[in-house]
Amino acid sequence: MKRYGQTLFAGIFITLLWCSMAGAQPVFYPQLSKESRACVECHKESTPGLYQQWGYGKHFRGNVGCYECHGTDTTDRDALKHYNFRIHVIVTPKNCGRCHVTEYTQFENSHHAKAAEILGSLDNELAEVVEGNKAFRGRSALLVNGCKQCHGSIIKIKNGQPTADTWPNDGIGRINIDGSRGSCTACHFRHTFSAAQARQPETCGRCHLGPDHPQKEIYEESRHGIAYFNNKEKMNLESAKWVVGEDYSAAPTCATCHMSATLTQPATHDIGDRISWNNRPPVSVRPEIPDKKLGLKDVLPWKTRRENMKEVCGVCHSSGYVDGFYEQYDGLVKLYNEKFGEPGVRIMKMLKEGNLITKQPFDEKIEWDWFEIWHHQGRRARMGASMMGPDYTHWHGLYEVAKAWYMDFIPEVRERIAKGKRAGGEKVTAAKKLDSYLTKVLNSDNHRWFTGKMTPSEKAEREKERQSFKKRYLRKQ
């Protein structure tokens, strides 16, 4: 017994010394604590699935148990009495950060950490008002079950327990009682907390899918996705370091490109470090612009981020290939911005400032038309190009943008102009100003085909192409 005590003390001492030297990186204990042993004895019977999940993970092998994560000796609002212990139900990134310091610090300064700040956005207006009501604890049930399950809720506590309108929730930007943001279990599911599982594209696809941000579907269409699904057994997902080009080379996943280690870059939990366009808004911008508005620190310039991503690409592709891809991608973003995004933003601003539409969002068709142009089709086109998904770039993207723009949005703008001119007063001036701008837009190189004002050389070129096509596909048998 004496010898065991000496060994235990030595193990604890070495663990604490190692943690202090390594900046409090992952902790491994010589044995499970008495508190966690008590938890395990009960949960083996009450929640055997949870117990088994923990048993499959590295926390089990490091003797990191229930109490090490859930236990607390504070009287904070989220602390409650649970049998003979005081615990908090929600384990926050700050709790995880006691051991995983680097990951916590990187994540707290990421765009993901700000994901819950959606109140007041048009998306929020839809969920709260247009699609929802306030019948669920004073908020929209849709907001609770939909938006916030990915974006994160603002946790509220009553009698030590999180309230049902804010929990269960593992949204990536969840705002926790202790002031931390996010949920590690958004990617590392409880209670295995598997790195291998977080590295797989299906995990990111839990939130990054659908009509407005279909990264999951685009990835599956791309060569990267095809290569992954055909070579999953070669991906070495359980590797501790998982360096692309060293531990695997069959295919990249979302994590490969945006987070994981390369031969020259360490892994990062700031998913913006390699992104050189922000394609979320109506007009694409360089990412440092919204990052600074969100209050993020040490914001990298977009050129640095692009070089970071190019280095990932360079593991499998030549520099010429990578440079060519980025030139194509930039060209598509510029096309969308200049042809549809920028004029659309200005038209909507002129409509609102001239009182040619109401101040209430989504009460008029033109607002729905414009919202879907940039928020759905426009994003799909830009994101499709960013991830090498040609069908999403074209048919699900700019084709849908163009159809809605010419067949719905522009006719609606013209109708508003005509109505404003008939209204009299200040609306007449606003309508004339908008009419002048719309005429300028439609007579520009980008849109003059629509008004029948293509140049003779442009018409001749299109006719030549049509005749050539007919000869190839419509020849007489």
C-alpha positions as CSV (number, residue, x, y, z in Angstrom):
1,M,0.0,0.0,0.0
2,K,2.9,2.3,0.9
3,R,4.5,1.6,-2.5
4,Y,1.2,2.3,-4.3
5,G,0.8,5.6,-2.5
6,Q,4.3,6.6,-3.5
7,T,3.6,5.7,-7.1
8,L,0.3,7.6,-7.1
9,F,1.9,10.7,-5.7
10,A,4.7,10.5,-8.2
11,G,2.2,10.1,-11.0
12,I,0.2,13.1,-9.9
13,F,3.3,15.2,-9.5
14,I,4.6,14.4,-12.9
15,T,1.2,15.1,-14.5
16,L,1.0,18.5,-12.8
17,L,4.6,19.3,-13.7
18,W,4.1,18.3,-17.3
19,C,0.9,20.4,-17.6
20,S,2.6,23.5,-16.2
21,M,5.4,23.1,-18.7
22,A,3.1,22.4,-21.7
23,G,0.6,25.2,-21.0
24,A,-2.0,23.1,-19.4
25,Q,-2.5,20.7,-22.4
26,P,-4.6,17.5,-22.1
27,V,-4.4,15.9,-18.6
28,F,-4.0,12.2,-17.8
29,Y,-4.5,10.9,-14.3
30,P,-3.0,7.8,-12.8
31,Q,-6.4,6.6,-11.6
32,L,-10.1,7.6,-11.7
33,S,-11.1,10.0,-8.9
34,K,-13.4,8.8,-6.2
35,E,-16.0,11.3,-7.3
36,S,-16.0,10.1,-10.9
37,R,-16.0,6.5,-9.6
38,A,-19.2,7.3,-7.8
39,C,-20.7,8.9,-10.9
40,V,-19.8,5.9,-13.0
41,E,-21.3,3.3,-10.6
42,C,-24.7,5.1,-11.0
43,H,-24.6,6.0,-14.7
44,K,-23.6,2.5,-15.7
45,E,-27.2,1.6,-14.7
46,S,-29.1,4.9,-15.3
47,T,-27.5,5.8,-18.7
48,P,-25.6,2.9,-20.0
49,G,-25.2,4.4,-23.4
50,L,-23.5,7.5,-22.0
51,Y,-21.2,5.3,-20.0
52,Q,-20.3,3.2,-23.0
53,Q,-19.6,6.3,-25.1
54,W,-17.2,7.6,-22.4
55,G,-15.5,4.2,-22.4
56,Y,-14.7,4.4,-26.1
57,G,-13.0,7.8,-25.7
58,K,-9.6,9.0,-24.8
59,H,-10.9,10.6,-21.6
60,F,-11.6,7.2,-20.3
61,R,-8.1,6.1,-21.0
62,G,-6.7,9.2,-19.3
63,N,-8.9,8.7,-16.2
64,V,-10.8,11.9,-17.0
65,G,-14.3,11.2,-15.7
66,C,-17.6,12.8,-15.1
67,Y,-16.6,14.9,-12.1
68,E,-13.5,16.3,-13.8
69,C,-15.7,18.0,-16.4
70,H,-19.1,18.4,-14.6
71,G,-17.9,18.9,-11.0
72,T,-17.8,22.4,-9.4
73,D,-17.1,23.8,-6.0
74,T,-18.7,27.2,-6.7
75,T,-22.1,28.6,-5.9
76,D,-22.5,30.0,-9.4
77,R,-26.0,30.2,-10.9
78,D,-25.4,27.1,-13.0
79,A,-24.2,25.0,-10.0
80,L,-26.7,22.5,-8.5
81,K,-26.8,19.8,-5.9
82,H,-26.6,16.4,-7.5
83,Y,-26.7,13.6,-4.8
84,N,-23.5,14.3,-2.8
85,F,-21.8,16.6,-5.3
86,R,-22.2,20.0,-6.8
87,I,-22.2,20.0,-10.6
88,H,-23.0,22.1,-13.6
89,V,-25.1,20.4,-16.3
90,I,-23.5,22.2,-19.3
91,V,-19.8,21.8,-19.8
92,T,-18.6,24.9,-21.5
93,P,-15.5,25.7,-23.7
94,K,-14.0,27.5,-20.7
95,N,-14.3,24.2,-18.7
96,C,-12.7,22.3,-21.5
97,G,-10.1,25.0,-21.7
98,R,-8.7,24.1,-18.3
99,C,-6.8,21.4,-20.2
100,H,-7.2,22.3,-23.9
101,V,-5.9,25.8,-23.6
102,T,-4.7,26.3,-27.2
103,E,-8.0,25.0,-28.7
104,Y,-10.1,27.1,-26.4
105,T,-8.1,30.3,-27.1
106,Q,-8.2,29.8,-30.9
107,F,-11.9,29.0,-30.9
108,E,-12.9,32.0,-28.7
109,N,-11.4,34.3,-31.4
110,S,-13.1,32.6,-34.3
111,H,-16.1,33.5,-36.4
112,H,-17.8,30.3,-35.1
113,A,-17.7,31.8,-31.6
114,K,-19.9,34.7,-32.8
115,A,-22.5,32.5,-34.5
116,A,-25.2,33.2,-31.9
117,E,-25.2,36.9,-32.6
118,I,-28.1,36.6,-35.1
119,L,-30.7,38.6,-33.3
120,G,-31.9,41.4,-35.5
121,S,-30.7,39.7,-38.7
122,L,-33.1,39.1,-41.6
123,D,-32.8,35.3,-40.8
124,N,-33.9,36.1,-37.3
125,E,-36.8,38.2,-38.5
126,L,-38.0,35.2,-40.5
127,A,-37.8,32.8,-37.6
128,E,-39.1,35.1,-34.9
129,V,-41.9,36.9,-36.7
130,V,-42.7,35.7,-40.3
131,E,-42.5,32.0,-39.6
132,G,-42.9,32.0,-35.8
133,N,-44.7,33.5,-32.9
134,K,-44.0,34.1,-29.2
135,A,-46.0,31.3,-27.8
136,F,-43.0,29.2,-26.6
137,R,-41.8,30.8,-23.3
138,G,-42.1,34.2,-24.9
139,R,-40.0,33.2,-28.0
140,S,-40.5,31.5,-31.3
141,A,-40.4,27.7,-31.1
142,L,-38.9,27.7,-34.6
143,L,-36.0,29.9,-33.4
144,V,-35.3,27.4,-30.5
145,N,-35.6,24.2,-32.6
146,G,-34.1,25.6,-35.8
147,C,-31.7,28.5,-36.0
148,K,-30.3,28.2,-32.5
149,Q,-29.5,24.5,-32.7
150,C,-26.7,25.4,-35.1
151,H,-26.0,29.0,-34.2
152,G,-26.3,28.6,-30.4
153,S,-28.6,29.9,-27.8
154,I,-28.1,32.3,-24.9
155,I,-28.2,30.0,-21.9
156,K,-30.6,30.9,-19.1
157,I,-30.6,29.2,-15.7
158,K,-33.4,28.6,-13.3
159,N,-32.8,26.7,-10.0
160,G,-29.4,25.6,-11.2
161,Q,-30.9,24.0,-14.4
162,P,-30.8,25.4,-17.9
163,T,-34.2,26.4,-19.1
164,A,-36.0,24.5,-21.9
165,D,-36.0,27.5,-24.2
166,T,-32.2,27.6,-24.2
167,W,-31.3,23.9,-23.6
168,P,-30.6,21.2,-25.0
169,N,-28.4,23.2,-27.3
170,D,-25.0,22.5,-28.8
171,G,-24.9,25.4,-31.2
172,I,-21.4,26.4,-32.3
173,G,-21.8,29.9,-31.0
174,R,-23.7,29.2,-27.8
175,I,-23.4,31.9,-25.1
176,N,-22.8,30.3,-21.8
177,I,-23.4,31.4,-18.2
178,D,-19.6,31.6,-17.5
179,G,-19.1,34.1,-20.3
180,S,-17.5,31.6,-22.8
181,R,-18.9,31.1,-26.2
182,G,-19.5,28.0,-28.2
183,S,-19.9,24.3,-27.6
184,C,-17.1,21.8,-28.1
185,T,-19.7,19.1,-28.5
186,A,-21.0,20.8,-31.6
187,C,-18.1,19.0,-33.4
188,H,-16.8,16.5,-30.8
189,F,-20.0,14.7,-29.8
190,R,-20.6,13.6,-26.3
191,H,-19.3,11.5,-24.6
192,T,-16.5,10.1,-26.8
193,F,-15.4,13.5,-27.9
194,S,-13.7,11.9,-30.9
195,A,-11.3,13.8,-33.1
196,A,-11.8,11.3,-35.8
197,Q,-15.5,11.9,-35.9
198,A,-15.0,15.7,-35.9
199,R,-12.6,15.3,-38.9
200,Q,-15.4,13.8,-41.1
201,P,-17.4,16.1,-43.5
202,E,-20.7,14.7,-42.2
203,T,-20.0,16.4,-38.9
204,C,-19.7,19.9,-40.5
205,G,-22.7,19.0,-42.7
206,R,-25.0,18.9,-39.7
207,C,-25.2,22.7,-40.1
208,H,-23.5,23.6,-43.4
209,L,-26.2,22.3,-45.7
210,G,-29.5,23.4,-47.3
211,P,-30.6,26.1,-49.7
212,D,-28.5,29.0,-48.3
213,H,-25.2,27.3,-47.4
214,P,-25.0,23.9,-49.1
215,Q,-21.3,23.2,-48.3
216,K,-22.2,19.6,-47.5
217,E,-23.9,19.0,-50.9
218,I,-21.2,20.9,-52.8
219,Y,-18.5,18.9,-51.2
220,E,-20.3,15.6,-52.1
221,E,-20.5,16.8,-55.7
222,S,-16.9,17.8,-55.9
223,R,-13.9,15.6,-56.7
224,H,-12.7,16.1,-53.2
225,G,-15.9,14.5,-51.8
226,I,-15.9,11.7,-54.3
227,A,-12.4,10.9,-53.4
228,Y,-13.2,10.9,-49.7
229,F,-16.2,8.6,-49.9
230,N,-14.3,6.2,-52.1
231,N,-11.2,6.1,-49.9
232,K,-12.5,6.6,-46.4
233,E,-10.7,3.6,-45.1
234,K,-7.4,5.2,-46.2
235,M,-8.0,8.4,-44.3
236,N,-6.2,7.4,-41.1
237,L,-8.8,9.4,-39.2
238,E,-7.7,8.1,-35.8
239,S,-4.2,9.4,-36.1
240,A,-3.2,11.6,-33.2
241,K,-1.6,14.3,-35.4
242,W,-3.3,13.7,-38.7
243,V,-1.0,15.7,-41.0
244,V,-2.1,15.9,-44.6
245,G,0.5,14.5,-46.9
246,E,2.1,12.6,-44.1
247,D,-0.6,10.6,-42.3
248,Y,-3.0,10.5,-45.3
249,S,-3.3,11.8,-48.9
250,A,-6.3,10.0,-50.4
251,A,-8.6,13.1,-50.1
252,P,-9.2,16.3,-48.1
253,T,-12.2,16.8,-45.7
254,C,-13.6,20.1,-44.4
255,A,-11.2,19.8,-41.5
256,T,-8.2,19.2,-43.7
257,C,-8.6,22.5,-45.6
258,H,-9.9,24.7,-42.8
259,M,-8.5,23.4,-39.5
260,S,-6.1,20.4,-39.5
261,A,-2.3,20.3,-39.5
262,T,-0.2,20.4,-42.6
263,L,3.5,19.9,-43.1
264,T,4.1,23.5,-42.2
265,Q,1.0,24.7,-40.3
266,P,-0.3,23.5,-36.9
267,A,-3.9,22.6,-36.4
268,T,-6.2,25.5,-35.6
269,H,-9.7,25.9,-34.1
270,D,-10.1,29.3,-35.8
271,I,-11.8,28.2,-39.0
272,G,-11.3,31.6,-40.7
273,D,-7.5,31.4,-40.8
274,R,-7.6,30.0,-44.4
275,I,-10.7,31.7,-45.9
276,S,-10.0,34.6,-48.3
277,W,-13.6,35.6,-49.2
278,N,-16.7,36.0,-46.9
279,N,-19.6,34.9,-49.2
280,R,-22.3,35.3,-46.6
281,P,-23.5,38.9,-47.3
282,P,-25.3,40.3,-50.4
283,V,-21.9,41.3,-51.7
284,S,-18.8,39.2,-51.0
285,V,-16.2,40.9,-48.9
286,R,-12.7,40.1,-47.6
287,P,-13.1,38.3,-44.3
288,E,-11.1,40.8,-42.2
289,I,-13.9,43.3,-42.7
290,P,-16.7,41.4,-40.8
291,D,-14.2,39.9,-38.4
292,K,-13.1,43.3,-37.2
293,K,-16.8,44.3,-36.8
294,L,-17.4,41.3,-34.7
295,G,-14.5,42.3,-32.4
296,L,-12.2,39.5,-33.2
297,K,-8.5,40.0,-32.3
298,D,-5.3,39.7,-34.3
299,V,-7.3,39.5,-37.5
300,L,-5.3,38.1,-40.4
301,P,-5.3,39.9,-43.8
302,W,-7.0,37.9,-46.6
303,K,-3.8,37.5,-48.5
304,T,-2.2,35.7,-45.6
305,R,-5.3,33.4,-45.2
306,R,-5.1,32.6,-48.9
307,E,-1.4,31.6,-48.7
308,N,-2.4,29.4,-45.7
309,M,-5.0,27.6,-47.9
310,K,-2.7,27.5,-50.9
311,E,-0.2,25.6,-48.8
312,V,-2.9,23.0,-48.0
313,C,-3.8,22.7,-51.7
314,G,-0.1,22.4,-52.6
315,V,0.1,19.0,-50.8
316,C,-1.6,17.5,-53.8
317,H,-1.7,20.2,-56.5
318,S,0.9,22.2,-58.4
319,S,1.3,25.9,-57.8
320,G,0.0,26.6,-61.3
321,Y,-3.1,24.5,-60.7
322,V,-3.8,26.3,-57.4
323,D,-3.2,29.7,-58.8
324,G,-5.5,28.9,-61.7
325,F,-8.3,27.8,-59.4
326,Y,-8.1,31.0,-57.3
327,E,-8.2,33.1,-60.5
328,Q,-11.4,31.3,-61.6
329,Y,-12.9,31.6,-58.1
330,D,-12.1,35.3,-57.9
331,G,-13.6,35.8,-61.3
332,L,-16.9,34.2,-60.3
333,V,-17.1,36.3,-57.1
334,K,-16.4,39.4,-59.1
335,L,-19.1,38.5,-61.7
336,Y,-21.7,38.0,-59.0
337,N,-20.7,41.1,-57.1
338,E,-20.7,43.5,-60.0
339,K,-23.6,42.1,-62.0
340,F,-26.1,41.4,-59.3
341,G,-24.9,42.0,-55.7
342,E,-23.8,45.6,-55.9
343,P,-26.6,47.0,-58.0
344,G,-29.2,44.9,-56.0
345,V,-28.0,46.4,-52.7
346,R,-28.2,49.9,-54.1
347,I,-31.6,49.4,-55.6
348,M,-33.0,48.1,-52.3
349,K,-31.4,51.0,-50.4
350,M,-33.0,53.5,-52.8
351,L,-36.4,51.8,-52.5
352,K,-36.3,52.0,-48.7
353,E,-34.8,55.5,-48.4
354,G,-37.4,56.8,-51.0
355,N,-40.3,55.2,-49.1
356,L,-41.1,53.2,-52.2
357,I,-41.4,50.1,-50.1
358,T,-42.4,49.8,-46.4
359,K,-39.9,49.6,-43.5
360,Q,-41.3,46.2,-42.4
361,P,-39.1,43.4,-43.8
362,F,-40.8,40.6,-45.9
363,D,-44.2,42.2,-46.3
364,E,-43.7,42.8,-50.0
365,K,-42.8,40.4,-52.8
366,I,-39.8,42.3,-53.9
367,E,-38.1,41.8,-50.5
368,W,-38.5,38.0,-50.8
369,D,-37.2,38.1,-54.4
370,W,-34.1,40.0,-53.4
371,F,-33.5,38.0,-50.2
372,E,-33.5,34.7,-52.1
373,I,-31.2,36.2,-54.9
374,W,-28.4,36.9,-52.5
375,H,-29.1,34.7,-49.5
376,H,-29.9,31.5,-51.4
377,Q,-29.0,31.4,-55.1
378,G,-26.1,34.0,-54.8
379,R,-24.5,32.2,-51.9
380,R,-24.8,28.8,-53.7
381,A,-23.0,30.2,-56.7
382,R,-20.2,31.7,-54.7
383,M,-19.8,28.8,-52.4
384,G,-20.0,26.3,-55.3
385,A,-17.1,28.0,-57.0
386,S,-15.1,28.1,-53.7
387,M,-15.4,24.3,-53.4
388,M,-15.2,23.2,-57.0
389,G,-18.9,22.3,-57.3
390,P,-19.9,23.3,-60.9
391,D,-23.6,22.4,-60.7
392,Y,-24.1,24.5,-57.6
393,T,-22.1,27.4,-59.2
394,H,-24.3,27.3,-62.4
395,W,-27.7,25.6,-62.2
396,H,-28.3,25.9,-58.5
397,G,-26.5,29.2,-58.4
398,L,-26.2,31.9,-61.1
399,Y,-28.9,30.4,-63.3
400,E,-31.4,30.9,-60.4
401,V,-30.0,34.3,-59.6
402,A,-30.5,35.5,-63.2
403,K,-34.0,34.0,-63.5
404,A,-35.1,35.7,-60.3
405,W,-33.4,39.0,-61.2
406,Y,-34.8,39.4,-64.7
407,M,-38.2,37.7,-64.3
408,D,-39.1,38.8,-60.8
409,F,-36.9,41.5,-59.2
410,I,-36.5,43.9,-62.1
411,P,-40.3,43.9,-63.0
412,E,-41.0,44.5,-59.3
413,V,-38.6,47.5,-59.3
414,R,-40.3,48.9,-62.4
415,E,-43.6,48.5,-60.7
416,R,-42.4,50.4,-57.6
417,I,-41.0,53.2,-59.8
418,A,-44.3,53.6,-61.7
419,K,-46.3,53.6,-58.4
420,G,-43.9,56.2,-56.9
421,K,-44.3,58.5,-59.9
422,R,-48.1,58.3,-59.5
423,A,-48.0,58.9,-55.7
424,G,-46.8,62.5,-55.9
425,G,-44.7,64.5,-53.5
426,E,-41.2,63.2,-52.5
427,K,-41.9,59.8,-53.8
428,V,-41.9,61.2,-57.4
429,T,-38.4,62.5,-56.9
430,A,-37.2,59.1,-55.4
431,A,-38.9,57.2,-58.2
432,K,-37.2,59.3,-60.9
433,K,-33.8,58.9,-59.2
434,L,-34.3,55.1,-59.0
435,D,-35.5,55.0,-62.6
436,S,-32.4,56.8,-63.8
437,Y,-30.2,54.3,-61.9
438,L,-32.1,51.3,-63.1
439,T,-31.7,52.5,-66.7
440,K,-28.0,52.9,-66.2
441,V,-27.7,49.4,-64.8
442,L,-29.8,47.8,-67.6
443,N,-27.8,49.6,-70.3
444,S,-24.5,48.5,-68.8
445,D,-22.3,45.8,-70.4
446,N,-23.6,43.3,-67.9
447,H,-27.4,43.7,-68.7
448,R,-27.8,45.3,-72.1
449,W,-28.7,42.0,-73.7
450,F,-32.0,42.2,-71.7
451,T,-33.0,45.5,-73.3
452,G,-32.0,44.4,-76.8
453,K,-29.0,46.7,-76.9
454,M,-26.2,44.2,-77.6
455,T,-23.6,45.6,-80.0
456,P,-23.5,44.4,-83.6
457,S,-20.3,42.5,-82.9
458,E,-21.8,40.8,-79.8
459,K,-24.9,39.8,-81.8
460,A,-22.7,38.4,-84.6
461,E,-20.6,36.4,-82.2
462,R,-23.7,34.9,-80.6
463,E,-25.2,34.0,-84.0
464,K,-22.0,32.4,-85.1
465,E,-22.0,30.2,-82.0
466,R,-25.6,29.2,-82.5
467,Q,-25.1,28.2,-86.1
468,S,-22.0,26.2,-85.1
469,F,-24.0,24.4,-82.4
470,K,-26.8,23.6,-84.9
471,K,-24.3,22.0,-87.3
472,R,-22.9,19.8,-84.5
473,Y,-26.2,18.6,-83.0
474,L,-29.0,19.3,-85.5
475,R,-27.6,17.8,-88.7
476,K,-29.9,15.8,-90.9
477,Q,-29.6,12.1,-90.8
